[in-house]
């Protein structure tokens, strides 16, 4: 009975938080007000006000896990529908994703050395640009902390979501493949979702970039370990 109450309460808080976040986003249309983040803030406020522990919320929100898995799998739909377009741009995908991923890792390592960050912080920051489940695995294998990794994955995602489209427009990048790859590589699921607003081809490239990055990162773990 207690578990049922937890599920009901936590589900209600989650739906209410997302509804408030969506309402604010639809009204003001600002990228930094994306419901993923505003709803998280509202849920945290609810948990604080009603003195609900994080462990309790995790147990009570278990009902949303299948929907999250379904959302991730749904990103494969544009890949299937635009398979010919992806094959035509296979070289761009390979070069773009590999280059973007490696440069992202190098930038973290260089900044970590410049600011004298310790091993724990560096290992937690390296996977900031990969989808969260993979990021947590990579962070753990490198000796990082999950909580720090989660925070910086979210910060990276929202920063890329806010600045990415405007930056691409200002520097005159109009290629469907380039726009989708840039957003998918930098903002992962958020970037792939944002790319779909441009069109199915851009969405397919965003999904391809997100998937390729997720595959590439675990392969790079032995190499990263030598630098750390």
C-alpha positions as CSV (number, residue, x, y, z in Angstrom):
1,X,0.0,0.0,0.0
2,X,2.9,2.3,0.8
3,X,4.5,1.7,-2.6
4,X,1.2,2.4,-4.3
5,X,0.9,5.7,-2.5
6,X,4.5,6.6,-3.4
7,X,3.7,5.9,-7.1
8,X,0.5,8.0,-7.1
9,X,2.1,10.9,-5.3
10,X,5.4,10.9,-7.3
11,X,3.5,10.5,-10.6
12,X,1.2,13.4,-9.7
13,X,4.2,15.6,-8.9
14,X,5.9,14.6,-12.1
15,X,2.9,15.3,-14.3
16,X,2.2,18.6,-12.5
17,X,5.8,19.7,-12.8
18,X,6.0,18.9,-16.5
19,X,2.6,20.6,-17.2
20,X,3.8,23.8,-15.5
21,X,7.1,23.6,-17.4
22,X,5.4,23.1,-20.7
23,X,2.9,25.9,-20.0
24,X,5.8,28.3,-19.3
25,X,7.7,27.1,-22.4
26,X,4.7,27.4,-24.7
27,X,4.0,30.9,-23.5
28,X,7.5,32.4,-23.7
29,X,9.1,30.2,-26.4
30,X,12.6,30.4,-24.9
31,X,15.1,27.5,-25.4
32,X,16.4,27.9,-21.9
33,X,12.9,27.3,-20.6
34,X,12.8,23.8,-22.1
35,X,10.4,21.6,-20.0
36,X,13.1,19.1,-19.4
37,X,14.8,21.6,-17.0
38,X,11.9,23.7,-15.8
39,X,9.9,20.6,-14.8
40,X,12.9,19.3,-13.0
41,X,13.0,22.5,-10.9
42,X,9.3,22.3,-10.1
43,X,9.6,18.6,-9.1
44,X,12.5,19.5,-6.8
45,X,10.5,22.2,-5.2
46,X,7.6,19.8,-4.6
47,X,9.9,17.2,-3.1
48,X,11.4,19.9,-0.8
49,X,8.1,21.3,0.3
50,X,6.6,17.9,1.1
51,X,9.8,16.5,2.6
52,X,10.0,13.6,0.1
53,X,13.5,11.9,-0.1
54,X,15.1,11.3,-3.5
55,X,15.1,7.5,-2.9
56,X,11.3,7.7,-2.4
57,X,10.9,9.6,-5.6
58,X,13.0,7.1,-7.5
59,X,10.8,4.2,-6.3
60,X,7.6,6.1,-7.0
61,X,8.5,7.3,-10.4
62,X,9.4,3.8,-11.7
63,X,6.3,4.0,-13.9
64,X,8.0,6.5,-16.2
65,X,11.0,4.2,-17.0
66,X,9.3,2.3,-19.9
67,X,8.2,5.6,-21.4
68,X,11.8,6.9,-21.3
69,X,13.0,3.8,-23.1
70,X,10.2,4.2,-25.6
71,X,11.2,7.8,-26.3
72,X,14.8,6.8,-26.9
73,X,13.8,4.0,-29.3
74,X,11.4,6.3,-31.1
75,X,14.4,8.3,-32.3
76,X,15.2,5.4,-34.6
77,X,12.2,6.1,-36.7
78,X,13.8,9.0,-38.7
79,X,16.9,6.8,-39.1
80,X,14.7,4.1,-40.8
81,X,12.7,6.6,-42.9
82,X,15.8,8.5,-44.1
83,X,18.1,5.5,-44.5
84,X,19.1,6.4,-48.1
85,X,19.9,9.9,-47.0
86,X,22.1,8.6,-44.2
87,X,23.9,6.3,-46.6
88,X,24.6,9.1,-48.9
89,X,26.1,11.1,-46.1
90,X,27.9,8.3,-44.3
91,X,31.3,9.9,-44.8
92,X,30.1,13.2,-43.3
93,X,28.6,11.4,-40.3
94,X,31.8,9.5,-39.7
95,X,34.2,12.4,-40.0
96,X,31.9,14.9,-38.2
97,X,31.0,12.8,-35.2
98,X,34.5,11.4,-34.7
99,X,36.1,14.8,-35.0
100,X,33.5,16.5,-32.8
101,X,33.8,13.8,-30.1
102,X,37.6,13.8,-30.0
103,X,37.8,17.6,-29.9
104,X,35.3,17.7,-27.1
105,X,37.3,15.2,-25.1
106,X,40.6,17.1,-25.8
107,X,39.0,20.4,-24.8
108,X,38.0,19.0,-21.4
109,X,41.4,17.5,-20.8
110,X,43.2,20.8,-21.7
111,X,40.9,22.9,-19.6
112,X,41.3,20.4,-16.7
113,X,45.0,20.8,-16.9
114,X,44.8,24.6,-17.2
115,X,42.5,25.0,-14.2
116,X,44.3,22.2,-12.2
117,X,41.2,20.0,-11.8
118,X,41.7,16.8,-10.0
119,X,41.2,13.3,-11.5
120,X,37.7,12.9,-10.1
121,X,36.4,16.1,-11.6
122,X,38.1,15.5,-15.0
123,X,36.8,12.0,-15.3
124,X,33.3,13.3,-14.4
125,X,33.5,16.0,-17.1
126,X,34.8,14.0,-20.0
127,X,31.6,12.3,-21.0
128,X,29.5,15.5,-20.7
129,X,28.5,15.4,-24.4
130,X,27.2,11.9,-24.7
131,X,23.8,10.5,-23.9
132,X,23.3,10.2,-20.1
133,X,23.2,6.3,-19.7
134,X,26.5,6.1,-21.6
135,X,27.9,9.1,-19.8
136,X,27.3,7.5,-16.4
137,X,29.0,4.3,-17.5
138,X,32.0,6.1,-19.0
139,X,32.3,8.3,-15.9
140,X,32.2,5.3,-13.6
141,X,34.9,3.4,-15.6
142,X,37.2,6.5,-15.6
143,X,36.7,7.0,-11.9
144,X,34.3,9.9,-11.9
145,X,31.3,10.8,-9.9
146,X,27.8,10.2,-11.3
147,X,26.2,13.3,-9.7
148,X,28.8,15.6,-11.3
149,X,28.4,13.9,-14.7
150,X,24.6,14.3,-14.6
151,X,24.9,18.0,-13.9
152,X,27.3,18.7,-16.7
153,X,25.5,16.5,-19.2
154,X,22.3,18.6,-18.5
155,X,24.3,21.9,-18.7
156,X,25.9,20.9,-21.9
157,X,22.6,19.8,-23.4
158,X,20.7,23.0,-22.5
159,X,23.6,25.3,-23.6
160,X,23.8,23.5,-27.0
161,X,20.1,23.7,-27.3
162,X,20.0,27.4,-26.6
163,X,23.1,28.5,-28.6
164,X,23.3,25.9,-31.3
165,X,20.5,26.9,-33.7
166,X,21.4,30.6,-33.5
167,X,25.1,29.9,-34.0
168,X,24.5,27.7,-37.0
169,X,22.3,30.5,-38.5
170,X,24.8,33.3,-37.8
171,X,27.8,31.5,-39.4
172,X,25.7,30.5,-42.5
173,X,25.5,26.8,-42.1
174,X,22.4,25.7,-44.1
175,X,23.3,22.1,-44.9
176,X,20.7,19.6,-43.5
177,X,23.4,17.1,-42.7
178,X,25.7,19.6,-41.0
179,X,22.9,21.1,-38.8
180,X,21.6,17.7,-37.7
181,X,25.1,16.4,-37.0
182,X,26.1,19.4,-35.0
183,X,23.0,19.3,-32.8
184,X,23.0,15.5,-32.3
185,X,26.7,15.5,-31.4
186,X,26.6,18.4,-29.0
187,X,23.1,18.1,-27.4
188,X,22.4,14.4,-27.9
189,X,18.7,13.5,-27.4
190,X,17.7,17.2,-27.0
191,X,19.7,18.0,-30.2
192,X,18.2,15.2,-32.1
193,X,14.7,16.3,-31.1
194,X,15.5,19.9,-32.0
195,X,16.8,18.8,-35.4
196,X,13.4,17.2,-36.1
197,X,11.8,20.6,-36.0
198,X,13.9,21.5,-39.1
199,X,12.8,18.4,-41.0
200,X,13.1,14.6,-41.1
201,X,16.5,14.6,-42.8
202,X,18.0,16.9,-40.1
203,X,16.3,14.7,-37.5
204,X,17.8,11.6,-39.0
205,X,21.3,13.1,-38.9
206,X,20.8,14.2,-35.3
207,X,19.8,10.7,-34.3
208,X,22.7,9.2,-36.3
209,X,25.1,11.5,-34.5
210,X,23.7,10.7,-31.1
211,X,23.9,7.0,-31.7
212,X,27.4,7.1,-33.2
213,X,28.7,9.1,-30.3
214,X,27.2,6.6,-27.9
215,X,29.0,3.8,-29.7
216,X,32.3,5.7,-30.0
217,X,32.7,6.8,-26.4
218,X,33.1,3.3,-24.8
219,X,35.6,2.4,-27.5
220,X,37.7,5.4,-26.5
221,X,37.7,4.5,-22.7
222,X,41.1,2.6,-22.8
223,X,42.7,5.5,-24.6
224,X,41.2,8.1,-22.2
225,X,42.4,6.1,-19.3
226,X,46.1,6.6,-20.4
227,X,45.6,10.4,-20.4
228,X,44.1,10.4,-16.9
